[in-house]
Amino acid sequence: MSIVLRYVDIDMKEAREDFISFVDCHEENFSLDEDTLEPILNGKVLARTVLNVLTKLGLDLKKFIASSKRHFVLKHITKTELKSVCETRWVELHDSILQFKNELPNILQALDNISLWNESESAKKARNFATALRNCEFVITLCCLANIFSITLPLSNFLQTKSLDKKQANDVVSITLLTLRDKRDDASKYYLSISNDAKQKLKEINVEFSMPRITGRMVHRPNPTVSSVDDHYRITVFIPLLDSIILDLKDRLSENKSNLYNHVYHQLPKTKQMRKYIKKIVSEMFIWRKMWDAEQNIPDNGITALKECNKHLFPNISIFLELLCCLPVSVASSERSFSTLRRLKDWIRSRMVQDRLNGLALMHIHRGICSSLNVDDIIQRYASQKNRRLEFVI
């Protein structure tokens, strides 16, 4: 488990979010009797054994990772690598969808080349993939996804920032939902550009723009009674996709889940409901309110209000704003720390102790720590702990 601390820097008067350490969730298992535990294989021995076997087989280890024949064919045609689809990281999801849409003709060309191989299994899979991609409904769905994700991308980027105020996040979510609802209400207008883009993409891969076979009774897929191909895909693909994304955003980032925050946020000077709360804080809040009545540029979020708040004049309001800024908005910092863990704890370091792991993670994430350290002092401390084979001269 990764621990990330979100706090307010009093000196800089800004909200910060920093990685602290990793916590071993299974640490209590190691406190049991050793006889009851399964022997643990040393990661260094395992890694050396595997690498020796691969070397004896005559394999080039530098080309062994992600260097299959199929990958080489695709990279030779597209001149780039496709990004993997990640369900939890919205930014990477958007980038992968957009790249796949742009590289679709090259991907089909690579699949056609692989389908001509003598290796039956790879050739069969390539033909099946190519058939699935040369589908009108698939291409239109891909274009719809790329169009909708271009609207949610700014929200995804914004939620990755560290110094983020919850009120700002709620505002961006509301704007994104409003934009998606506008597309939903006027779907015919917005779908026209998507349809033109899909037709151009279908022309590039030599696929006819047509709708599936229509029957009197359909059970496994939608069967609207329309004669136009554009109307068919607008009703069966574009509108359901919009409804699904709008519902998903409302469930995850609903304003109803921030009722407590909304009541607290009414204490900021720009809100109109300030007057009904003014009696609870009495004199301090009255002075705070009067101070902003004469100002033109009024803070509209907690971080800006904290910077303008005099801690000696408004001690209670200052504490209140600090708590307001510390409310968590996303788990982006924790996810980034796990990416660091993947780079630090490799095969050779699989048995490192918790203090060493946390120390390496802190040095990797907070680069300023290393610049403030004295290297000579570290070497002197290392040399004086016990007798070493090497002689250290400081």
C-alpha atoms as one frame of an Amber mdcrd trajectory, in Angstrom:
protein
   0.000   0.000   0.000   1.219   3.481  -0.843   0.844   6.416   1.557   0.565
   9.905   0.091   0.210  12.932   2.356  -1.847  15.895   1.241  -1.139  19.001
   3.303  -0.945  22.789   3.251   2.451  24.465   3.160   2.023  27.286   5.677
   5.026  29.270   4.424   4.076  29.069   0.728   0.330  29.003   1.440  -0.373
  26.291  -1.103  -1.746  22.761  -1.048   0.777  19.983  -1.672   0.580  16.231
  -2.160   3.745  14.171  -1.563   4.601  10.476  -1.409   5.634   9.271   2.064
   6.332   5.542   1.981   5.168   2.074   1.044   3.518  -0.131   3.671   3.816
  -3.912   3.586   0.267  -5.197   3.957   1.525  -8.748   4.617   4.104  -7.830
   7.228   2.277  -9.703   9.974   2.662 -12.963   8.035   6.445 -12.821   8.512
   6.086 -12.724  12.303   4.802 -16.302  12.366   6.948 -19.363  13.093   9.337
 -20.032  10.201   8.330 -23.691  10.154   4.783 -22.765   9.163   5.917 -20.634
   6.222   6.737 -21.823   2.747  10.464 -21.328   1.908  11.032 -18.127  -0.045
  13.152 -18.312  -3.190  15.860 -15.686  -3.424  15.052 -13.297  -6.260  18.698
 -12.763  -7.186  19.328 -16.505  -7.578  16.144 -16.931  -9.618  17.022 -14.037
 -11.929  20.580 -15.298 -12.491  19.306 -18.805 -13.276  16.761 -17.582 -15.814
  19.257 -15.282 -17.538  21.869 -18.056 -17.741  19.372 -20.421 -19.390  18.369
 -17.787 -21.955  22.021 -17.052 -22.698  22.826 -20.738 -23.250  19.967 -20.913
 -25.747  21.722 -18.232 -27.800  19.062 -15.542 -27.344  19.988 -11.867 -27.436
  18.634 -10.535 -24.139  18.634  -6.970 -25.424  16.069  -7.919 -28.036  14.177
 -10.408 -25.930  11.712  -7.952 -24.362   8.799  -7.003 -26.653  10.613  -8.124
 -29.809   8.365 -10.823 -31.280   8.017 -11.178 -35.044   4.500  -9.771 -34.973
   5.669  -6.751 -33.013   8.523  -6.220 -35.491   6.155  -6.241 -38.477   3.846
  -3.667 -36.881   6.718  -1.405 -35.818   8.285  -1.645 -39.301   5.072  -0.346
 -40.908   3.842   2.186 -38.335   7.350   3.377 -37.300   6.046   3.587 -33.738
   4.719   1.387 -30.929   1.050   1.182 -30.023   0.145   2.247 -26.521  -1.638
  -0.275 -24.352  -5.205   0.395 -23.234  -5.442   1.107 -19.501  -8.910   1.098
 -17.927  -7.907   3.061 -14.829  -5.689   5.755 -16.349  -7.978   7.941 -18.426
  -5.209   9.965 -20.085  -3.452   6.878 -21.426  -6.813   5.432 -22.464  -7.548
   8.505 -24.597  -4.063   8.491 -26.139  -4.255   4.793 -27.005  -7.695   5.145
 -28.622  -6.591   8.164 -30.655  -3.370   6.470 -31.777  -5.222   3.282 -32.748
  -7.688   5.331 -34.822  -4.910   7.184 -36.653  -2.843   4.036 -37.268  -5.762
   1.801 -38.292  -4.727   1.483 -41.997  -1.149   0.587 -41.009  -2.378  -1.915
 -38.420  -4.530  -3.643 -41.041  -1.578  -3.746 -43.418   0.547  -5.418 -40.732
  -2.203  -7.959 -40.054  -2.487  -8.718 -43.788   1.259  -9.360 -43.941   1.131
 -11.685 -40.926  -1.850 -13.565 -42.397   0.430 -14.693 -45.277   2.892 -16.434
 -42.962   3.398 -20.189 -43.028   2.883 -20.240 -39.263  -0.770 -21.249 -39.131
  -1.620 -20.019 -35.627  -0.317 -16.469 -36.124  -1.791 -16.271 -39.628  -5.213
 -17.416 -38.407  -5.293 -14.879 -35.554  -4.195 -12.097 -37.908  -7.011 -12.898
 -40.354  -9.576 -12.922 -37.555  -8.340  -9.576 -36.194  -8.324  -8.004 -39.644
 -11.894  -9.176 -40.280 -13.049  -7.707 -36.961 -11.356  -4.359 -37.689 -12.790
  -4.139 -41.215 -16.239  -3.624 -39.769 -18.274  -0.485 -40.304 -19.759  -0.514
 -36.803 -16.306  -0.926 -35.216 -14.847   2.044 -37.119 -17.811   4.282 -36.244
 -17.581   3.285 -32.574 -13.859   4.060 -32.635 -14.498   7.519 -34.085 -17.244
   8.180 -31.506 -14.907   7.209 -28.664 -12.117   9.461 -29.957 -14.554  12.380
 -30.251 -16.023  11.959 -26.747 -12.658  11.320 -25.080 -11.373  14.604 -26.501
 -13.916  16.281 -24.174 -13.032  14.244 -21.094  -9.259  14.536 -21.658  -8.925
  18.016 -20.032 -10.773  16.680 -16.980  -8.420  13.692 -16.805  -5.348  15.923
 -17.026  -6.765  18.299 -14.433  -7.436  15.515 -11.914  -3.771  14.443 -12.128
  -2.479  17.706 -10.655  -1.252  17.799  -7.049  -2.301  21.285  -5.878  -5.953
  20.769  -6.702  -8.890  22.320  -4.877 -12.029  20.223  -4.590 -14.230  23.130
  -5.608 -12.195  23.554  -8.792 -12.522  19.837  -9.508 -16.305  19.975  -9.037
 -16.511  22.956 -11.398 -14.536  21.181 -14.141 -16.663  18.053 -13.737 -19.848
  20.140 -14.037 -18.567  21.833 -17.208 -17.616  18.464 -18.721 -21.020  16.979
 -17.932 -22.756  20.054 -19.355 -20.785  19.718 -22.595 -21.640  16.032 -22.901
 -25.326  16.750 -22.216 -25.299  19.365 -24.981 -23.967  16.731 -27.362 -26.676
  14.349 -26.191 -29.485  16.881 -26.640 -28.313  17.849 -30.133 -26.949  14.476
 -31.204 -27.886  14.917 -34.877 -25.703  18.006 -35.227 -22.628  16.670 -33.439
 -22.809  13.215 -35.002 -22.492  14.708 -38.500 -18.777  15.504 -38.083 -18.142
  12.064 -36.553 -19.899  10.411 -39.492 -17.766  12.316 -42.011 -14.614  11.300
 -40.148 -15.734   7.660 -40.070 -16.538   7.676 -43.799 -13.052   8.975 -44.572
 -11.493   6.281 -42.404 -13.651   3.574 -44.027 -12.563   4.808 -47.454  -8.912
   4.448 -46.452  -9.369   0.789 -45.507 -11.752  -0.019 -48.432 -14.815  -0.808
 -46.332 -18.344   0.092 -47.414 -20.370   2.474 -45.256 -23.445   0.347 -44.557
 -25.612  -0.811 -41.690 -26.197  -4.392 -40.525 -28.980  -6.549 -41.839 -32.412
  -5.489 -40.555 -35.054  -8.065 -39.659 -38.569  -7.904 -38.284 -37.566  -9.108
 -34.836 -34.106  -8.665 -33.310 -33.008  -9.979 -29.900 -29.217  -9.655 -29.602
 -28.687  -6.131 -30.975 -30.705  -2.904 -31.512 -32.983  -2.850 -34.524 -34.401
   0.680 -35.012 -36.829   1.252 -37.858 -34.770   3.779 -39.829 -33.748   3.841
 -43.461 -30.642   6.055 -43.188 -27.275   4.553 -42.283 -26.302   7.682 -40.340
 -29.507   7.565 -38.298 -28.949   3.895 -37.529 -25.468   4.372 -36.032 -26.454
   7.606 -34.311 -29.256   5.779 -32.471 -27.445   2.494 -31.827 -23.861   3.674
 -31.163 -23.386   7.409 -30.535 -26.323   8.135 -28.213 -25.936   4.979 -26.019
 -22.216   5.688 -25.707 -22.887   9.258 -24.580 -25.510   8.088 -22.085 -23.105
   5.528 -20.641 -20.246   8.018 -20.181 -22.538  10.677 -18.679 -23.960   8.153
 -16.224 -20.482   6.902 -15.327 -19.220  10.430 -14.614 -22.287  11.218 -12.518
 -21.829   8.054 -10.468 -18.121   8.622  -9.851 -18.036  12.393  -9.471 -21.559
  13.228  -8.416 -22.187  16.492  -6.603 -24.464  14.635  -4.180 -21.383  12.857
  -2.832 -19.910  16.238  -1.890 -22.800  17.504   0.248 -20.575  17.949   3.289
 -18.035  19.858   1.253 -20.718  21.997  -0.352 -21.992  23.073   3.091 -18.448
  23.871   4.187 -17.637  25.753   1.012 -20.431  28.222   1.646 -18.065  29.943
   4.089 -15.934  31.296   1.228 -16.525  35.006   0.611 -17.922  34.702  -2.917
 -20.885  32.472  -2.089 -24.312  34.022  -1.718 -25.349  31.752   1.170 -22.732
  33.331   3.444 -25.262  35.371   5.440 -27.137  32.457   7.018 -23.856  31.077
   8.409 -22.481  34.391   9.637 -24.129  34.121  13.073 -22.198  30.940  13.904
 -18.744  32.465  13.606 -19.816  35.871  14.968 -17.199  38.635  14.907 -14.385
  36.971  12.969 -16.590  35.918  10.093 -18.307  39.315  10.099 -14.974  41.099
   9.662 -13.939  38.559   7.002 -17.125  39.222   5.090 -16.880  42.991   5.349
 -13.284  42.912   4.177 -14.288  41.277   0.885 -17.333  43.491   0.301 -15.048
  46.306  -0.824 -12.875  44.105  -3.076 -13.380  43.382  -6.752 -11.203  40.281
  -7.174 -12.788  37.809  -4.754 -11.228  34.320  -4.337 -13.340  31.555  -5.812
 -11.440  28.557  -4.373  -9.891  27.526  -1.080  -6.228  27.806  -2.105  -6.565
  31.390  -3.318  -8.581  32.343  -0.227  -5.886  30.828   2.034  -3.187  32.952
   0.406  -5.229  36.090   1.066  -6.099  35.164   4.659  -4.119  36.827   7.459
  -3.487  34.081  10.017  -3.111  36.516  12.912  -6.245  38.457  12.087  -8.404
  35.444  11.158  -6.979  32.407  13.032 -10.162  30.308  12.902 -10.847  31.023
   9.261  -7.212  30.236   8.435  -7.503  26.798  10.085 -10.803  26.243   8.337
  -9.295  27.050   4.918  -6.323  24.759   5.579  -8.711  21.873   6.249 -10.659
  22.799   3.151  -7.546  22.655   0.952  -6.505  19.276   2.404  -9.641  17.491
   1.212  -8.463  14.769  -1.238  -9.579  15.046  -4.843  -8.036  12.021  -6.589
  -5.584   9.131  -6.022  -3.208  10.178  -8.814  -0.214  10.630  -6.483  -0.641
   7.141  -5.039  -0.834   5.638  -8.517   2.364   7.449  -9.499   4.134   6.038
  -6.426   3.195   2.497  -7.502   4.776   3.208 -10.889   7.927   4.112  -8.976
   7.694   0.841  -7.035   7.718  -1.094 -10.320  11.016   0.547 -11.274  12.652
   0.148  -7.857  11.731  -3.347  -6.720  13.051  -5.504  -9.542  14.365  -9.074
  -9.412  17.615  -8.158  -7.688  15.954  -5.966  -5.056  13.069  -8.329  -4.321
  14.255  -8.977  -0.740  15.162  -5.438   0.360  13.950  -4.284   3.763  11.123
  -1.782   4.185  13.363   1.126   5.277  15.577   0.770   2.221  12.572   0.562
  -0.108  10.996   3.684   1.380  14.316   5.521   1.267  14.875   4.728  -2.413
  11.284   5.677  -3.235  11.587   9.008  -1.421  14.844   9.816  -3.238  13.322
   8.865  -6.598  10.080  10.821  -6.150  11.418  13.844  -4.244  14.530  14.712
  -6.266  15.267  17.683  -4.005  16.325  15.328  -1.181  19.480  14.246  -3.034
  20.596  17.810  -3.755  20.570  18.641  -0.029  22.692  15.620   1.005  26.451
  15.739   1.639  28.072  12.838  -0.223  31.239  12.938   1.895  29.206  12.538
   5.089  27.385   9.542   3.623  30.649   7.832   2.630  32.146   8.547   6.056
  29.120   7.064   7.811  29.188   4.000   5.545  32.904   3.419   6.138  32.702
   3.840   9.936  29.833   1.403  10.546  32.075  -1.684  10.251  35.308  -2.892
   8.686  35.193  -2.819   4.905  37.359  -4.540   2.326  37.787  -1.231   0.532
  39.574   1.728   2.069  37.609   4.979   1.921  39.637   8.187   1.961  37.611
  11.346   2.635
